[in-house]
Amino acid sequence: MAKTLTIRIKPIPDALENFRATFRALEGTGRKVPRTRRGDEVFFSSIEAARKLLTPTRLALLRAIRVKRPSSIYALAHLVRRDLKNVQQDLRLLEGYGLVRLGSRRRGKGRNPRAPEAMFDEIAVKIAI
């Protein structure tokens, strides 16, 4: 079964109202405020903000990770013919949003390269109107 990440675009007033409701619910409980990412959902206030995350080069990285399953970040950079440093920066950003996971694969002694893994098979965008 394909795992889908849902990106939701919410207008700022709706997002603020959700924030107020969450704040009121947690006020005085001593609990931490949950992150805006819930499970398989990520929220943005505009389409432009979502586009900044899902650039064509980052989508190409996600596709290469899912299809080719590179054994390291270096191998991924080689596959997509991009500079290693730029690929590392994009992977850190994608990892922060939960789209990829950087694990290590043991190869005996010495260095253990971090192998990128795609966490989703597809991305759906939902826009509130």
Beta strands, then each sheet from edge to edge (+ up, - down):
strand 1: 4-9
strand 2: 41-44
strand 3: 100-104
strand 4: 114-118
strand 5: 122-127
sheet 1: 2+ 1+ 5+
sheet 2: 3+ 4-
end
